Amino acid sequence: MKRFIPFVKSGPSVSIVRLQGSIGLGGRGSLSDAALRPLLEKAFKRGKPDAVALEINSPGGSPVQSSLIAARIRRLADENKVPVHAFVEDVAASGGYWLATAADEIHVDQSSILGSIGVISAGFGAHVFLTRQGIERRVHTASKSKSMMDPFKPETEEDVARLDRLLGQLHETFIAQVKARRGDKLSNDPELFTGEVWLGQNAVDVGLADGIGHLAAVMKDRFGDKVQFRRYEQRRPLLQRFGMTLAQDAITGIEERADFARFGL
């Protein structure tokens, strides 16, 4: 009740926002700018926190949603003059690391996985299977590029070249974000932007993180043992809490599990 008494200053406080899971897959609970907006607004504005701590455990996902979320975090941090600290748990890779770059400082565990600064596009080709089954694929377009990378048609050199160009542009945008946020902290390691990943102290050595440390210990070291923590997390829908998930959520869960499995998690 102390902080509600006029003219009496309450102790320091830190807002904690958990960023868990793949980014922008579309299922309930996945990370997206729209879903996180109310949480981030509260975390930065409610009670005038001394800092915002991001708990990050994400293998990546949508580059657009990663960019939107990171941009919102920076905008709120600048508007409210609140420092941001990222604490990486198992992994902050690809889009997950993009989120971490929104912080002023990045802290990791000795076994945290960071990096994967690259872009990937994955799919499948089923045209041979369809041919063997005697199934004819019929596609009609009003322009030559509308059926690009159709999984039911053979790849063409033109389509692959077009996709490579798009992926290259996305990669350059990702690199620019990392350089803008990490600046002179980055090493000259030639593997830095190749999609390579680093563990704990090695991530610190190449400049992807600032140090080894866990949330409570680091924040108490900065603001004292009496610092108060206020946690903001996405709420799962009622049906999901009772295990009554829809098919889309099951598919999303499989995709997310596959994303984490890429890093041995």
C-alpha positions in Angstrom: 0.0 0.0 0.0 3.0 2.3 0.5 3.2 3.4 -3.2 -0.4 4.7 -3.0 0.3 7.2 -0.2 0.9 10.7 -1.6 4.4 12.2 -1.3 5.8 8.8 -0.1 8.2 7.3 -2.6 7.9 3.6 -3.0 11.0 1.3 -3.5 12.4 0.5 -6.9 10.4 -1.8 -9.2 11.1 -3.8 -12.3 8.5 -5.0 -14.8 9.0 -8.4 -16.2 7.6 -9.4 -19.6 7.9 -13.0 -20.7 8.6 -13.6 -24.4 8.2 -17.4 -24.8 7.8 -19.4 -27.9 7.9 -19.0 -31.7 7.1 -15.6 -33.2 4.0 -15.0 -35.3 2.8 -18.6 -36.0 -0.7 -17.5 -35.4 -1.8 -19.9 -32.6 -3.1 -18.8 -29.3 -0.2 -17.7 -27.1 2.3 -17.2 -29.9 4.3 -14.0 -29.9 2.9 -11.2 -32.1 2.9 -7.4 -31.9 -0.9 -7.4 -31.5 -0.9 -9.9 -28.6 2.0 -8.2 -26.8 0.9 -4.6 -27.2 -1.3 -4.4 -24.0 1.3 -6.2 -21.9 4.1 -4.0 -23.1 2.1 -0.8 -22.5 1.3 -1.9 -18.9 4.9 -3.0 -18.2 6.4 0.4 -19.3 3.7 2.7 -17.9 2.1 1.1 -14.8 3.7 2.2 -11.6 6.7 4.0 -13.3 9.1 1.1 -13.2 12.8 1.6 -12.9 13.5 -0.9 -15.6 11.7 -3.5 -17.8 13.2 -7.0 -17.9 12.5 -9.3 -20.9 12.5 -13.0 -20.2 13.3 -14.4 -23.7 13.0 -18.0 -24.7 12.3 -18.1 -28.5 13.8 -19.9 -31.5 12.5 -17.2 -33.9 9.7 -17.0 -36.4 8.2 -14.2 -38.5 10.7 -11.4 -39.4 7.9 -8.8 -39.6 6.5 -9.6 -36.2 10.0 -9.7 -34.7 10.6 -6.2 -36.1 7.3 -4.9 -35.0 7.7 -6.2 -31.4 11.3 -4.9 -31.1 10.3 -1.5 -32.5 7.4 -1.2 -30.0 9.7 -2.1 -27.1 12.2 0.6 -28.2 9.5 3.2 -28.7 8.0 2.6 -25.2 11.5 2.6 -23.7 12.4 5.9 -25.3 9.0 7.6 -24.6 9.0 6.5 -20.9 12.8 6.8 -20.4 12.9 3.2 -19.0 16.0 1.0 -19.5 15.4 -2.5 -20.9 17.3 -5.6 -19.9 16.9 -8.9 -21.8 17.5 -12.2 -20.0 17.9 -15.2 -22.4 16.9 -18.6 -21.1 17.3 -21.6 -23.4 17.5 -19.8 -26.7 17.2 -16.4 -28.4 17.9 -17.3 -32.0 16.9 -15.7 -35.3 13.8 -13.7 -34.6 14.3 -14.4 -30.9 17.6 -12.7 -31.0 16.0 -9.8 -32.9 13.7 -9.3 -29.9 16.8 -9.4 -27.6 18.4 -6.5 -29.6 15.6 -4.3 -28.4 17.2 -4.3 -24.9 19.9 -1.9 -23.7 21.7 -4.9 -22.2 21.5 -8.6 -22.9 22.2 -11.1 -20.2 22.6 -14.9 -20.7 23.0 -18.2 -18.9 26.2 -20.1 -19.5 24.2 -22.6 -21.6 22.0 -20.1 -23.5 22.0 -20.3 -27.3 22.2 -17.0 -29.2 22.5 -15.9 -32.8 21.3 -17.6 -35.9 21.3 -14.2 -37.7 20.0 -15.4 -41.0 16.8 -16.1 -42.9 15.3 -19.4 -43.8 12.5 -20.6 -46.2 11.4 -24.2 -46.0 8.8 -26.2 -47.8 8.3 -29.5 -49.7 7.9 -30.8 -53.2 5.1 -33.2 -54.0 4.9 -33.1 -57.7 6.6 -36.5 -58.2 4.2 -38.1 -55.8 1.1 -36.6 -57.5 2.4 -37.8 -60.9 2.8 -41.3 -59.6 -0.7 -41.3 -58.2 -2.1 -40.1 -61.5 -3.2 -36.7 -60.1 -3.0 -33.7 -62.4 -2.3 -30.3 -60.8 -4.2 -27.5 -62.5 -3.1 -23.9 -61.8 -4.3 -20.8 -63.7 -2.8 -17.4 -63.1 -3.1 -13.9 -64.6 0.6 -13.2 -64.1 3.7 -15.3 -64.3 4.8 -15.0 -60.7 1.6 -15.8 -58.8 2.4 -19.5 -58.5 6.0 -19.1 -57.4 7.4 -22.1 -55.4 4.1 -24.0 -55.6 4.9 -27.2 -53.7 2.9 -29.2 -56.3 4.9 -28.1 -59.2 8.7 -28.6 -60.0 11.0 -25.7 -58.9 12.2 -23.4 -61.7 15.6 -21.6 -61.7 13.6 -18.3 -62.1 11.6 -19.0 -58.9 14.6 -20.0 -56.9 16.5 -16.9 -58.0 13.5 -14.7 -57.0 13.3 -16.4 -53.6 17.0 -16.0 -53.0 16.7 -12.3 -53.7 13.9 -11.9 -51.2 15.8 -13.9 -48.5 18.9 -11.8 -49.1 16.9 -8.5 -48.6 15.4 -9.8 -45.4 18.9 -10.9 -44.2 20.3 -7.5 -44.8 17.5 -5.9 -42.8 18.3 -8.3 -39.9 22.0 -7.5 -40.0 21.2 -3.8 -40.0 19.1 -4.2 -36.9 21.8 -6.1 -35.0 24.5 -3.5 -36.1 22.3 -0.6 -35.1 21.6 -2.0 -31.7 24.9 -3.7 -30.8 27.2 -1.3 -32.6 30.9 -1.4 -31.4 30.1 -4.3 -29.1 30.2 -6.7 -32.0 33.4 -8.5 -32.8 34.8 -9.0 -36.3 34.1 -12.7 -36.3 33.4 -13.7 -39.9 30.7 -16.2 -38.8 28.6 -13.5 -37.0 26.0 -13.1 -39.7 26.1 -16.5 -41.3 23.4 -18.1 -39.2 25.9 -19.6 -36.7 25.0 -19.8 -33.0 27.0 -19.3 -29.8 26.7 -20.5 -26.2 26.8 -18.3 -23.1 30.2 -16.8 -22.7 31.0 -17.3 -26.4 28.0 -15.1 -27.2 29.4 -12.5 -24.9 32.9 -12.7 -26.5 31.5 -12.0 -30.0 29.4 -9.1 -28.7 25.9 -10.7 -29.0 25.4 -10.4 -25.2 26.8 -8.2 -22.4 27.4 -10.7 -19.7 26.4 -13.8 -17.8 23.6 -13.3 -15.3 20.1 -14.2 -14.2 17.2 -11.8 -13.8 16.7 -11.6 -10.0 20.4 -11.5 -9.2 21.2 -8.8 -11.8 18.2 -6.6 -11.0 18.9 -6.8 -7.2 22.5 -5.9 -7.9 21.3 -2.8 -9.9 18.4 -1.7 -7.7 19.0 -3.3 -4.3 17.6 -6.3 -2.4 14.2 -4.6 -1.9 13.4 -4.2 -5.6 9.9 -5.3 -6.4 9.1 -7.4 -9.4 5.8 -7.0 -11.4 5.2 -9.8 -13.9 3.2 -9.4 -17.1 2.4 -12.6 -19.1 0.0 -13.6 -21.9 -3.0 -15.3 -20.5 -4.1 -18.6 -22.1 -7.7 -18.8 -23.2 -10.0 -20.6 -20.8 -10.6 -23.6 -23.1 -6.8 -24.0 -23.6 -6.2 -23.9 -19.9 -8.5 -27.0 -19.6 -6.8 -28.8 -22.4 -9.6 -28.1 -24.9 -7.4 -26.8 -27.8 -8.4 -26.5 -31.4 -6.7 -28.2 -34.3 -4.8 -25.0 -35.2 -3.3 -24.9 -31.8 -2.1 -28.5 -32.1 -0.5 -27.7 -35.5 1.1 -24.6 -34.1 2.5 -26.5 -31.2 4.1 -29.1 -33.5 5.7 -26.3 -35.6 7.0 -24.6 -32.5 8.4 -27.8 -31.1 10.2 -28.3 -34.4 11.7 -24.8 -34.2 13.1 -25.5 -30.7 14.4 -28.9 -31.9 16.6 -27.2 -34.4 18.7 -26.1 -31.4 18.7 -29.4 -29.6 16.0 -28.3 -27.2 
